[in-house]
Amino acid sequence: MSKPAAQLAEVEVQKLRRTANGATTPTVGESPRRAYVAPGRVTKTPLTAFFEKPVKKQLRKIGLEHDKTLQTLLREAVNDLFAKYGQPEIAE
């Protein structure tokens, strides 16, 4: 790539880094801005799993029948799994 082409490519990269409000994303050596985190989630980390749609539908149905959130049901399930394997039930 010639020098002018490389400079043009860098300009295009910089344009792509611009967000809607004109700020740029952090580059190497810059620290990223931290997004707001609700106080109750500061010490928590998300867990993700993929299941077939009927699994989610069934969990939601159980939640409605027992007036529990999906978060509460999953916490209960994780603690049951811990107990099954002889581990402390630490999911809060």
Number of C-alpha atoms within 10 A of each C-alpha: 7 7 8 9 10 11 12 12 13 12 12 11 11 13 12 11 15 12 10 7 6 9 9 13 15 11 10 7 6 8 9 10 8 6 6 7 9 7 8 7 9 9 7 9 7 5 5 5 4 7 7 7 8 9 11 13 11 11 16 17 14 15 16 12 9 10 11 14 14 16 11 14 16 13 16 15 13 16 18 16 14 15 13 11 9 9 11 12 15 10 13 10
